[in-house]
Amino acid sequence: MKKYLILVCLLSLGITARSQHQPAATTDSLSYYRQQIDALDSTLIVLLGQRMKVAENIGRYKIVHQLAVVQNNRFNEVLEKAVQTGAGQGLSEAFIKALYHNIHEESLRKQRELKK
Ligand SMILES: O=C(O)C(=O)C[C@]1(C(=O)O)C=C[C@@H](O)C=C1
């Protein structure tokens, strides 16, 4: 009985210590998954920022060569590729199209800003 009590005390001390000092990194915990989401979101945003920098460079090229900001043929090509890549990742066409229309809008906004 005494041994059993000691065992229970040690176990509960362990549980308390773990909940205070190691909240995160077990593979089955919600916070572990949320850490993965946070890291992926941060990567997504860094990549979007990099894409916009390239769009700005294209915008500068367009100014020098007097080309229109909106290039619908090219955007349709971009969209088609993204829809295909998305399908390979289990992402719906509607989702990819909505996402890319937003990305395109921001890209246009950045390029138009260069002309101001
Ligand atoms: O390819 C271009 O001309 C771009 O400026 C890039 C981009 C894009 O963000 O994908 C932006 C605007 C155009 O309408 C088409 C495509």
The ligand as an ORCA input file, in Angstrom:
! r2SCAN-3c Opt
* xyz 0 1
  O       3.985     37.831    -65.896
  C       3.745     39.032    -65.699
  O       3.663     39.852    -66.611
  C       3.543     39.514    -64.323
  O       3.536     40.702    -64.112
  C       3.262     38.536    -63.234
  C       1.767     38.366    -63.005
  C       1.626     37.427    -61.774
  O       1.623     37.924    -60.645
  O       1.573     36.207    -61.988
  C       1.158     39.674    -62.704
  C       0.461     40.392    -63.598
  C       0.086     39.898    -64.915
  O      -1.245     40.192    -65.221
  C       0.399     38.467    -65.068
  C       1.137     37.763    -64.181
*
